[in-house]
Amino acid sequence: MSLARPWRIALSCVLALAAASCSALGGESEKPSQTGGLEQTKVVVGTLPIVDTVPLAIAQQKGYFKEEGLDVELKSLPGGAAAVPGLANGELQFAFGNYVSFFTAQYKNVLDIKLVADAYQAAQGMFLILTGKDNAITKPADLTGKKIAINTKANIVELTARSALEASGVDTKTVTFTEIPFPDMQAAIERKNVDAAFMVEPYITQAQRKAGMLPVLDAATGATLDVPIAVWATSTKYAQENPKTTAAFQRAIVKGQRDAANRTLVEQTVTTYAKVDKDTVSLMHLGTWPTAMSPVRMQRVIDLMTQYGLMDKAKQINPESMIFNPPQG
C-alpha cells in the first residue's frame, strides 16, 4: 500500500497535465476551466470614438477585459441610436448609446433592453449652444424664432435644449431644430445655414479656439444639471442567456469608468482614441463617468421624454427593472 499510493498520485498528476495540454493545443476555446465559466469570451461592442466613451479605451489599455476573460472587438457606430438594431440582430453583444434611444426602444417594444453600466453624465460647460462671433445673438432670449443645429432629433440633445431654452423664457415652438452632425456644426454657423448650434466636446473648444464662437446658453444647468446622457447596454435576451459574460463586461467597464476620474489619464487617452489635439483636450469641459446606476437619475430622462411627448405619462417605463443585476455566487 505504501508504494501504490505514491504511484497513483503521480499518475493522476500526469493525466491532469496531459488534459491541460490537450485543451491548450486544440480543445474547445470556451470551456469553463479556461474562462472562469463565461458563456462567451469574444464579444462585439458598439461604440463611438468620442470623449464620452473614453472609459472603454481605458479598460482595454489597462487589460480589464482580458482580466475578465473577454476578447473585445470594437465596432464603430454612426450614432448612439444605431446601437438598438445592432443589439436586436445580434451583431453587437454590448453597445454605447444615449438613454433616450434605449428608453424609446423599450417603450415602443422594439427591443427589451438591459442597462449594464452608466456611461456619461452632463456637467456645466459641456452642453453649450454657441453662435458666431459676428452674430447679433448674445443672450438666450435672442434665440427666439431662430434655427438651431442639433445632431439628432428626439434625443437627449433636443430634450435638454428645449428644457434649457424654456427655462430662459424662450418659446421653443418658434425655434427650428435642424439635424447636422456635430463635426459639421461650426461650418454650418459660418455659412449662415443656422443661427446657432448645440455642441458637445471637443467641438465646443475647437469652435471657440479656431472660430471665436461664443456660448449663448449652457444646456446642462438648472433642471438639466447632471442629467444622464448615455449608458452601456445589451439585450435582455443576451443578458439572460449570458449572465456571467454580461457581469464580466460590467465589472471591466466600471473599472474604466472609475479610472476616468483621473483627468490626466483621460487627456492622454483622448488624444489617440478620439484623435483630439493636446491643446484642445487640455481646455475641454468634461462630464462625469458614474460608477453606479441610479434609477432616480434615469427617471429624470424619462420625465423629460414625457414632458416633450416621447412617452405617455400613464405608460412610463420603469428604469429600475431595466438594470442588469449580476448573478450571485
Secondary structure, DSSP 4 states (H G I P E B T S, - for coil): -TTHHHHHHHHHHHHHHHHHHHHHHHS-TT-HHHHTT-S-SEEEEEE-SSGGGHHHHHHHHTTHHHHTT-EEEEEE-SSGGGHHHHHHTTS-SEEEEEHHHHHHHHHTTS--EEEEEEEEE--TTSEEEEE-TT-S--SGGGGTT-EEEESSTTSHHHHHHHHHHHHTT--GGG-EEEE--GGGHHHHHHTTS-SEEEEETTHHHHHHHHH--EEEEESSSGGGTT-EEEEEEEEHHHHHH-HHHHHHHHHHHHHHHHHTT-HHHHHHHHHHHT---HHHHHHPPP-B--SS--HHHHHHHHHHHHHTTSS-GGG---HHHHB--PPP-
